[in-house]
Amino acid sequence: MNDDVRLDIKQLVAERFPGEQIPGFLIHLLAKILRQDAINELFIQAQGKTGLDFVDVCVAYLDFLCNVKGEENLPSGDDPLIFVCNHPQGGVEAICLASFLGHKYNGKIRLYANEMLSILHPLNELFLPIYKHGAQSRENLCAIKSFYETDNHLIVFPAGVTAHKFRGKIVDNEWHKHFIKSAVHNKRDVVPLYFQARNSDFFYFIENFRRRIHAKINFEVILFANEFFKQKGNTFNLYIGKPIPWETFDQTRSPQEWAKWVREYVFNLSSH
Protein backbone atom coordinates (compact mmCIF):
# COMPACT_ATOMS: atom_id res chain seq x y z
CA MET A 1 0.00 0.00 0.00
CA ASN A 2 2.80 2.42 0.79
CA ASP A 3 4.10 2.11 -2.76
CA ASP A 4 0.71 3.21 -4.08
CA VAL A 5 0.35 6.36 -1.96
CA ARG A 6 1.20 9.39 -4.05
CA LEU A 7 -0.01 12.22 -1.80
CA ASP A 8 1.23 12.55 1.77
CA ILE A 9 -0.12 15.71 3.42
CA LYS A 10 2.12 15.25 6.46
CA GLN A 11 5.20 15.18 4.25
CA LEU A 12 4.03 18.15 2.17
CA VAL A 13 3.43 20.24 5.30
CA ALA A 14 6.85 19.30 6.66
CA GLU A 15 8.47 20.39 3.39
CA ARG A 16 6.57 23.68 3.32
CA PHE A 17 7.15 24.49 7.00
CA PRO A 18 10.57 23.02 7.90
CA GLY A 19 11.31 22.97 11.61
CA GLU A 20 7.71 23.76 12.59
CA GLN A 21 5.81 21.42 14.87
CA ILE A 22 2.34 21.13 13.35
CA PRO A 23 -0.20 19.40 15.65
CA GLY A 24 -1.26 15.97 14.44
CA PHE A 25 -4.98 16.79 14.52
CA LEU A 26 -4.39 19.69 12.10
CA ILE A 27 -2.53 17.39 9.72
CA HIS A 28 -5.41 14.90 9.92
CA LEU A 29 -7.99 17.65 9.32
CA LEU A 30 -6.04 19.02 6.37
CA ALA A 31 -5.75 15.54 4.87
CA LYS A 32 -9.53 15.15 5.04
CA ILE A 33 -10.20 18.58 3.54
CA LEU A 34 -7.73 17.96 0.72
CA ARG A 35 -9.25 14.51 0.12
CA GLN A 36 -5.94 12.70 0.47
CA ASP A 37 -7.59 9.25 0.50
CA ALA A 38 -9.66 9.96 -2.63
CA ILE A 39 -6.64 11.32 -4.50
CA ASN A 40 -4.53 8.32 -3.56
CA GLU A 41 -7.33 5.94 -4.56
CA LEU A 42 -7.37 7.65 -7.96
CA PHE A 43 -3.61 7.20 -8.25
CA ILE A 44 -3.99 3.53 -7.41
CA GLN A 45 -6.67 3.10 -10.07
CA ALA A 46 -4.38 4.80 -12.60
CA GLN A 47 -1.14 3.15 -11.49
CA GLY A 48 1.38 3.15 -14.33
CA LYS A 49 -0.73 5.47 -16.48
CA THR A 50 0.48 8.85 -17.72
CA GLY A 51 -0.74 11.62 -19.98
CA LEU A 52 -3.97 10.95 -21.85
CA ASP A 53 -4.18 7.41 -20.43
CA PHE A 54 -4.23 8.89 -16.92
CA VAL A 55 -6.92 11.36 -18.00
CA ASP A 56 -9.06 8.47 -19.28
CA VAL A 57 -8.83 6.75 -15.89
CA CYS A 58 -9.84 10.00 -14.17
CA VAL A 59 -12.92 10.36 -16.37
CA ALA A 60 -13.94 6.73 -15.83
CA TYR A 61 -13.23 6.75 -12.07
CA LEU A 62 -15.15 9.98 -11.53
CA ASP A 63 -17.90 8.92 -13.94
CA PHE A 64 -17.85 12.23 -15.84
CA LEU A 65 -20.05 12.65 -18.90
CA CYS A 66 -19.58 15.58 -21.26
CA ASN A 67 -22.24 16.57 -23.78
CA VAL A 68 -20.52 18.33 -26.67
CA LYS A 69 -22.43 20.86 -28.72
CA GLY A 70 -20.91 22.38 -31.84
CA GLU A 71 -18.34 19.66 -32.52
CA GLU A 72 -18.76 20.40 -36.24
CA ASN A 73 -17.01 23.73 -35.59
CA LEU A 74 -13.73 22.02 -34.74
CA PRO A 75 -11.10 22.43 -37.50
CA SER A 76 -10.07 19.17 -39.11
CA GLY A 77 -6.76 20.36 -40.56
CA ASP A 78 -3.25 20.01 -39.17
CA ASP A 79 -2.72 23.66 -38.20
CA PRO A 80 -2.07 23.98 -34.45
CA LEU A 81 -4.71 25.90 -32.51
CA ILE A 82 -5.29 27.73 -29.26
CA PHE A 83 -8.45 26.65 -27.43
CA VAL A 84 -9.73 29.23 -24.94
CA CYS A 85 -12.29 28.34 -22.29
CA ASN A 86 -14.00 29.78 -19.25
CA HIS A 87 -12.86 28.43 -15.88
CA PRO A 88 -15.99 27.54 -13.86
CA GLN A 89 -14.90 24.72 -11.56
CA GLY A 90 -11.13 24.47 -11.48
CA GLY A 91 -10.34 20.87 -12.39
CA VAL A 92 -13.33 19.26 -14.12
CA GLU A 93 -13.05 21.41 -17.24
CA ALA A 94 -9.32 20.67 -17.53
CA ILE A 95 -9.88 16.90 -17.31
CA CYS A 96 -12.89 16.86 -19.65
CA LEU A 97 -11.24 19.08 -22.28
CA ALA A 98 -8.02 17.08 -22.11
CA SER A 99 -10.04 13.90 -22.66
CA PHE A 100 -12.27 15.13 -25.48
CA LEU A 101 -9.73 17.22 -27.39
CA GLY A 102 -6.90 14.79 -26.65
CA HIS A 103 -8.73 11.98 -28.40
CA LYS A 104 -9.99 14.28 -31.14
CA TYR A 105 -6.46 15.40 -31.99
CA ASN A 106 -4.48 12.21 -31.35
CA GLY A 107 -3.04 13.33 -28.04
CA LYS A 108 -1.56 16.53 -29.49
CA ILE A 109 -2.81 18.82 -26.73
CA ARG A 110 -1.17 20.70 -23.90
CA LEU A 111 -2.54 22.75 -21.00
CA TYR A 112 -1.10 25.46 -18.82
CA ALA A 113 -0.71 24.14 -15.27
CA ASN A 114 -0.54 26.04 -12.01
CA GLU A 115 1.46 24.87 -9.02
CA MET A 116 -1.46 22.85 -7.63
CA LEU A 117 -2.01 20.85 -10.82
CA SER A 118 1.70 20.30 -11.26
CA ILE A 119 1.74 17.92 -8.27
CA LEU A 120 -0.17 15.46 -10.50
CA HIS A 121 3.03 14.03 -11.91
CA PRO A 122 1.36 11.52 -14.28
CA LEU A 123 -0.02 14.52 -16.20
CA ASN A 124 3.27 16.39 -16.49
CA GLU A 125 3.69 15.49 -20.16
CA LEU A 126 0.46 17.38 -20.92
CA PHE A 127 1.38 20.48 -18.93
CA LEU A 128 3.09 23.72 -19.81
CA PRO A 129 4.38 25.90 -16.96
CA ILE A 130 2.19 28.87 -16.10
CA TYR A 131 3.00 32.36 -14.87
CA LYS A 132 4.33 32.43 -11.34
CA HIS A 133 3.67 35.53 -9.24
CA GLY A 134 2.98 37.58 -12.34
CA ALA A 135 6.18 36.75 -14.21
CA GLN A 136 7.69 33.83 -16.04
CA SER A 137 11.03 32.27 -15.20
CA ARG A 138 13.57 31.90 -17.97
CA GLU A 139 13.05 28.13 -17.95
CA ASN A 140 9.29 28.55 -18.34
CA LEU A 141 9.74 30.98 -21.21
CA CYS A 142 12.07 28.56 -23.00
CA ALA A 143 9.59 25.70 -22.53
CA ILE A 144 6.75 27.79 -23.93
CA LYS A 145 8.82 29.01 -26.86
CA SER A 146 9.74 25.42 -27.68
CA PHE A 147 6.08 24.41 -27.47
CA TYR A 148 5.06 26.88 -30.17
CA GLU A 149 7.53 25.24 -32.52
CA THR A 150 5.51 22.00 -32.31
CA ASP A 151 2.17 21.06 -33.86
CA ASN A 152 0.53 20.50 -30.48
CA HIS A 153 -2.65 22.40 -29.66
CA LEU A 154 -2.91 24.52 -26.50
CA ILE A 155 -5.83 24.70 -24.06
CA VAL A 156 -5.94 27.98 -22.14
CA PHE A 157 -8.11 29.28 -19.31
CA PRO A 158 -7.41 33.02 -19.69
CA ALA A 159 -9.11 33.99 -16.41
CA GLY A 160 -6.22 32.30 -14.60
CA VAL A 161 -8.36 31.60 -11.52
CA THR A 162 -11.63 29.80 -10.90
CA ALA A 163 -14.87 31.67 -11.61
CA HIS A 164 -16.80 33.39 -8.83
CA LYS A 165 -20.48 33.91 -8.15
CA PHE A 166 -21.82 37.37 -8.95
CA ARG A 167 -25.51 38.26 -8.72
CA GLY A 168 -26.47 34.61 -8.94
CA LYS A 169 -24.33 33.85 -11.98
CA ILE A 170 -21.02 32.01 -12.25
CA VAL A 171 -18.66 34.37 -14.07
CA ASP A 172 -14.96 34.48 -14.89
CA ASN A 173 -12.63 37.18 -13.73
CA GLU A 174 -11.13 39.45 -16.37
CA TRP A 175 -9.29 37.46 -19.03
CA HIS A 176 -5.56 37.95 -19.49
CA LYS A 177 -4.43 39.15 -22.91
CA HIS A 178 -1.53 36.72 -23.30
CA PHE A 179 -3.47 34.29 -25.52
CA ILE A 180 -4.23 37.11 -27.97
CA LYS A 181 -0.56 38.01 -28.30
CA SER A 182 0.39 34.34 -28.62
CA ALA A 183 -2.23 33.75 -31.33
CA VAL A 184 -0.97 36.66 -33.43
CA HIS A 185 2.73 36.06 -32.88
CA ASN A 186 2.48 32.34 -33.66
CA LYS A 187 -0.28 32.64 -36.28
CA ARG A 188 -2.65 30.28 -34.48
CA ASP A 189 -6.41 30.50 -34.82
CA VAL A 190 -8.42 30.63 -31.59
CA VAL A 191 -11.25 28.19 -30.89
CA PRO A 192 -13.71 29.49 -28.24
CA LEU A 193 -15.16 27.02 -25.72
CA TYR A 194 -17.78 27.39 -23.01
CA PHE A 195 -17.89 24.75 -20.27
CA GLN A 196 -20.94 24.55 -18.02
CA ALA A 197 -20.08 23.65 -14.42
CA ARG A 198 -20.03 25.18 -10.95
CA ASN A 199 -18.76 24.67 -7.43
CA SER A 200 -20.91 24.33 -4.31
CA ASP A 201 -22.73 27.20 -2.61
CA PHE A 202 -20.44 26.70 0.38
CA PHE A 203 -17.40 27.33 -1.81
CA TYR A 204 -18.86 30.60 -3.11
CA PHE A 205 -19.85 31.62 0.42
CA ILE A 206 -16.25 31.19 1.59
CA GLU A 207 -14.92 32.99 -1.48
CA ASN A 208 -17.30 35.94 -1.05
CA PHE A 209 -16.44 36.14 2.65
CA ARG A 210 -12.76 36.30 1.76
CA ARG A 211 -13.45 39.11 -0.70
CA ARG A 212 -15.48 41.08 1.85
CA ILE A 213 -12.71 41.02 4.43
CA HIS A 214 -10.14 41.81 1.71
CA ALA A 215 -7.98 38.83 2.65
CA LYS A 216 -4.84 38.63 0.51
CA ILE A 217 -4.65 34.84 0.79
CA ASN A 218 -7.18 32.88 -1.27
CA PHE A 219 -7.89 30.39 1.51
CA GLU A 220 -10.77 28.82 -0.46
CA VAL A 221 -8.12 27.02 -2.55
CA ILE A 222 -7.94 24.31 0.13
CA LEU A 223 -11.49 23.38 -0.90
CA PHE A 224 -10.58 22.72 -4.55
CA ALA A 225 -9.91 19.00 -4.14
CA ASN A 226 -13.13 18.48 -2.20
CA GLU A 227 -15.10 20.46 -4.80
CA PHE A 228 -13.52 18.41 -7.58
CA PHE A 229 -14.50 15.04 -6.10
CA LYS A 230 -18.01 16.35 -5.39
CA GLN A 231 -18.49 16.44 -9.16
CA LYS A 232 -18.35 12.63 -9.36
CA GLY A 233 -21.13 11.25 -11.56
CA ASN A 234 -22.08 14.65 -13.00
CA THR A 235 -22.86 15.49 -16.61
CA PHE A 236 -21.45 18.67 -18.14
CA ASN A 237 -22.14 20.65 -21.31
CA LEU A 238 -19.36 21.84 -23.59
CA TYR A 239 -20.18 24.41 -26.27
CA ILE A 240 -17.77 24.90 -29.18
CA GLY A 241 -17.81 28.09 -31.23
CA LYS A 242 -16.47 28.72 -34.70
CA PRO A 243 -12.70 29.30 -34.94
CA ILE A 244 -11.55 32.92 -34.83
CA PRO A 245 -8.76 33.56 -37.38
CA TRP A 246 -5.67 35.04 -35.77
CA GLU A 247 -5.79 37.88 -38.30
CA THR A 248 -8.97 39.08 -36.55
CA PHE A 249 -6.89 40.48 -33.69
CA ASP A 250 -5.68 43.58 -35.52
CA GLN A 251 -4.74 47.08 -34.37
CA THR A 252 -8.33 48.30 -34.15
CA ARG A 253 -8.35 47.12 -30.53
CA SER A 254 -5.71 46.53 -27.90
CA PRO A 255 -4.85 42.92 -26.93
CA GLN A 256 -6.73 43.41 -23.65
CA GLU A 257 -9.81 44.67 -25.52
CA TRP A 258 -9.66 41.68 -27.86
CA ALA A 259 -9.41 39.35 -24.84
CA LYS A 260 -12.55 40.96 -23.41
CA TRP A 261 -14.28 40.56 -26.77
CA VAL A 262 -13.45 36.83 -26.94
CA ARG A 263 -14.58 36.40 -23.32
CA GLU A 264 -17.99 37.88 -24.14
CA TYR A 265 -18.21 35.67 -27.23
CA VAL A 266 -17.49 32.58 -25.12
CA PHE A 267 -20.13 33.40 -22.51
CA ASN A 268 -22.72 33.84 -25.26
CA LEU A 269 -22.10 30.40 -26.77
CA SER A 270 -24.55 28.60 -24.48
CA SER A 271 -27.40 30.93 -25.48
CA HIS A 272 -27.25 30.05 -29.19
Summary of the structure (lengths in Angstrom):
residues: 272
radius of gyration: 19.1
end to end distance: 50.0
largest distance: 59.7
contacts: 773
relative contact order: 0.17
helix: 47%
strand: 16%
